Amino acid sequence: MAVRAVLAPTAHVLELPNKLALSGDVWLAVQQQLYRGWGPFLGAPAELGVLLTSAILAVRHRASAAARPFWIAGCGYLGMLVVFVLCDAPVNAAVAAWTTATLPADWSSYRLRWEFGHAVAALLWAKRRA
């Protein structure tokens, strides 16, 4: 499950250079079509599952040194969720309502916020592995 939880942030970091080069109408199509269903069916269940599993294991092993890695992992995943709520979810909500005709002039700031959120999430995942 931990591997599934990091798929999205890692994939987004790998896509980042190419997505930053997309025009507004192409970027909008990618956001609206390519990622449809990813969060509710794969990302959210995996990330919440890993967060819950980390917390359960940390509590179960609280009396031993083994608890520390579970707490670190849980904090990393919690950080990923906070970044998603603050950076990515608002962009997802805005983009869902756009069309190529209503694409705002500052669409690239939304793109940067979305990409930044996923890059930070990938960093938090990598830090919890260290």
QUINOR-V528536 format. One line per field, one symbol per residue. ss: DSSP state (h for helix, s for strand, l for the rest). phi: phi as a letter, one per 20 degrees, with the letter a starting at -180 (. if undefined). burial: + if it has 24 or more other ideal C-beta (glycine too) atoms within 12 Angstrom, else -. A space follows every 50 residues. Layout:
ss: ???
phi: ???
burial: ???
//
This chain:
ss: lhhhhhhhhhhhhhhhhhhllllhhhhhhhhhhhlllhhhhhhhhhhhhh hhhhhhhhhhllllllhhhhhhhhhhhhhhhhhhhhhhhhhhhhhhllll llllllhhhhhhhhhhhhhhhhhhhhhhhl
phi: .ffffdgffffffffggfffeffgfffffffedfegnfffdcffffffff ffffffffffdgecfffgffffffffffggfffffedegffgffffeecf fdgffegfffgfffffgfffffffffffef
burial: -+--+++++++++-+---+----+--++-++---+--++---++-+++-+ +--+---+-----------++-++-++++++-++--++--++--+--+-- --+---+--++-++++++++++-++--+--
//
